[in-house]
Amino acid sequence: MIERTAVIAAAAGLHARPAAAFAYAAAELPVPVEIAKASAPELSVQADSLLGVMSLDVAQGDRVVLRATGAGAEQSLETLVQLLEAWQ
């Protein structure tokens, strides 16, 4: 299992529009990805679940942990980390 950490850049955190865009991007990846707050990594949800992502209550500046396994996992996580850290 590959794991990456990202810091949320979006001013709204992962709520509404950013969460929807993130979940959509995760659904397009070749491997399933889990996301959790770094402060509670055991409470992970599927990254392609809009309601799951929003339930994490992630705010701007929070750290999240992304996990994936399989062919393409490393590139998939890199794509999502860049997305999370680039939003304004």
C-alpha positions in Angstrom: 0.0 0.0 0.0 1.3 3.4 -1.0 0.5 6.4 1.3 0.8 10.1 0.7 0.0 13.2 2.8 -1.4 16.4 1.5 -2.2 19.8 3.0 -5.6 21.2 2.0 -5.3 24.5 0.1 -8.9 25.3 -0.7 -10.3 28.1 1.5 -13.5 26.1 2.0 -11.7 22.9 2.8 -13.2 19.7 1.3 -16.8 21.0 1.2 -19.3 21.2 -1.6 -17.5 22.1 -4.9 -13.9 21.1 -3.9 -15.2 17.8 -2.5 -17.2 17.0 -5.6 -14.2 17.8 -7.9 -12.0 15.6 -5.7 -14.4 12.7 -5.6 -14.9 12.9 -9.4 -11.1 12.9 -10.0 -10.7 10.0 -7.7 -13.4 8.0 -9.5 -11.5 8.5 -12.8 -8.3 6.9 -11.4 -7.3 3.3 -12.3 -7.1 2.2 -8.6 -9.4 2.7 -5.5 -8.1 5.4 -3.2 -8.9 6.0 0.5 -8.7 9.4 2.3 -8.6 10.2 6.0 -7.7 13.1 8.2 -4.1 12.7 9.3 -5.3 13.2 12.9 -7.6 10.2 12.5 -6.2 7.9 9.9 -8.3 4.9 11.0 -11.4 6.8 9.9 -10.8 6.5 6.2 -13.4 6.7 3.4 -13.4 6.0 -0.3 -12.0 9.0 -2.1 -14.6 8.6 -4.9 -17.5 9.0 -2.4 -18.7 12.7 -2.3 -20.6 12.1 1.0 -17.7 10.2 2.5 -15.2 13.0 1.7 -17.5 15.6 3.0 -18.1 13.6 6.2 -14.4 14.0 7.1 -15.0 17.7 7.8 -11.6 18.7 6.4 -10.8 22.4 6.6 -8.1 24.6 4.9 -4.7 23.7 6.3 -5.7 20.3 7.5 -3.5 17.3 6.6 -5.1 14.3 4.9 -3.6 10.9 4.2 -4.3 9.2 0.9 -3.8 5.4 0.4 -3.9 3.2 -2.7 -2.7 -0.2 -3.8 -2.1 -1.6 -7.3 -0.7 -0.7 -10.6 -0.9 3.0 -11.0 -1.3 3.8 -7.3 1.8 6.0 -7.1 0.7 8.2 -10.0 -2.9 8.3 -8.9 -1.9 9.5 -5.4 0.4 12.1 -7.0 -2.5 13.4 -9.1 -4.8 13.8 -6.1 -2.1 15.4 -3.9 -1.4 18.0 -6.6 -5.2 18.7 -6.9 -5.6 19.1 -3.1 -2.6 21.3 -2.7 -3.3 23.6 -5.7 -6.9 24.8 -5.0 -7.3 28.3 -3.9 
